[in-house]
């Protein structure tokens, strides 16, 4: 795979969006990081209902840019395990900031958000939550699922 991609411009925000700015990429990262998903089957069974061809393309893209790795299960060579690299784990603050922004700005447009609890504690403790999220992921990645 070649990462020789034509980025739209030299802006770091635009460059990041060229990699993680589509509808599904951060959803996949979120599932890996916070929902303990690690196989294609688990990722495709998510509530967000990602189509398998799109999931496959996003996983390849994430692997190409070294945001995830793909390994085989030791006892099942047919099943791939996807794990975030440090690049992928470092997206935790982006996910938290998106959650905070969504909570503050999209409640009027999303019925479930409007009824839900506000994320004030997340906003107040975001640095601690990000660190805990990252540490928890790092601790759990060594444990293969049965």
N, C-alpha and C positions, 0 to 999 in steps of 0.2 A: 504494500500500500504506500502511496505517496502522499505526504502532507504538503506537497507543493500545490497549494491552493491559491487561487487569486482572491486575495482579500479586497474588499471594496475600496479601502483607503488606508491611510496610516494611523487613523484614530484608534486608540486602544479600546474604546467602548465599542466602536463598530467592529473591530477585529474580534473581540470577545463575543459579540452577538452573531458574527459569522459562524462561530462554533457552537454556542449554547443558546442562541436566541430564537430557535424555532419553537413550535408549540409543544414538542415532546421531550427534548433533551434534558431539561431540568426536572421534568417529572421522573424520568428514569434515574437521574442522580438522587432525587429525593427518596425514591423507593429503595435504592441501594443503601443510602445513608441512614434513613430514619425508619424504614419499614422492614428491615432485615430480609429483603428480597435478594436473591443471588442467582437464580436460574432463569432461563428464557421463559419457562412455563410459569414461574411465579410472577415475573414481570408482565407477561401477557395477560394474566388473570386479574390485573389491577382494576380498581373501580373506575379509573379514567378511560378504560376500554381502548387502548392503543391497538391498532391493527398490527398483525404479526409482521407484515412486510415493512412497515414503518419502524417497528421496534428493532427488527433486524438491521435496518439501515442506520438507526441511531446508535446501536451498540457497536457497529463497525466504525462509525465516525468517532465515537468516544474512545474506542481502542486505538484508532489511528492517531489521535492526538494525545494519547497516553493519559487519558483521564480515567480509564478503566483498564483492567487486565482480564484476560480470558484464560481459564485453566480447566483441565478435565478433572472430574472427581476421581480419586484414586481407585475406588471400587466400582466405578461405572464410567467407562471411557466414552460413552455416548453423551453424557450430560456435561455441559459447560457451566462453570461457575464464574460469574462476573464479580469483580471486586474493584472498588475505587482505589486509585493510586493517591499519593499525597496531593497531586493536582486536583483530583476529584474531591477529596476530603476538604480541600481548601475552598470549595464552593459553598460550604456550610453558611458562612456569613451572607452570601448572596440569597440563599433560600430564606434565611431568617429575615433579612431586610425586605424581601418580597412579601413575606407573610405580614410583616408590620405595615408595609405600605398598603397592601390589599385591605387589611383590617381598617385602616384609617380612611381609605378613599373609595372603597367599592361596596360598602355595606348597603347603600341605597339601591344598588343594581343587582344584588345577589341575596335572595330570600334567606338562604341558610346562614349567610354571614350576619344578616340583620337580626336573626333570632339568637345567634350564638353569643358566647361570652367574648368580651373584648380581650385583646391580647396585651393588656397593660403590663402584666408580670413579665411577659416575653420582652417587651420593649425595655422595661426597667432592668432586666437581668440578662440582656442579650449576650454580652461577652461571656458570662458564666455558662449560659445555655449552649452557646456555640462550642466552647471548650469541652463541656460534658458530652455533647453530641459527637464531636470528633474523637475524643478519648474512648467513648463507648464503642464506636465503630471499629477503631483500631484494636481494641480488646477482643471484639467478636469475630473479626475476619479470619482468625486462625481456627475457628470452630466450624468444621464442615457439617452441613445438615445431613440427616439420614434420609 
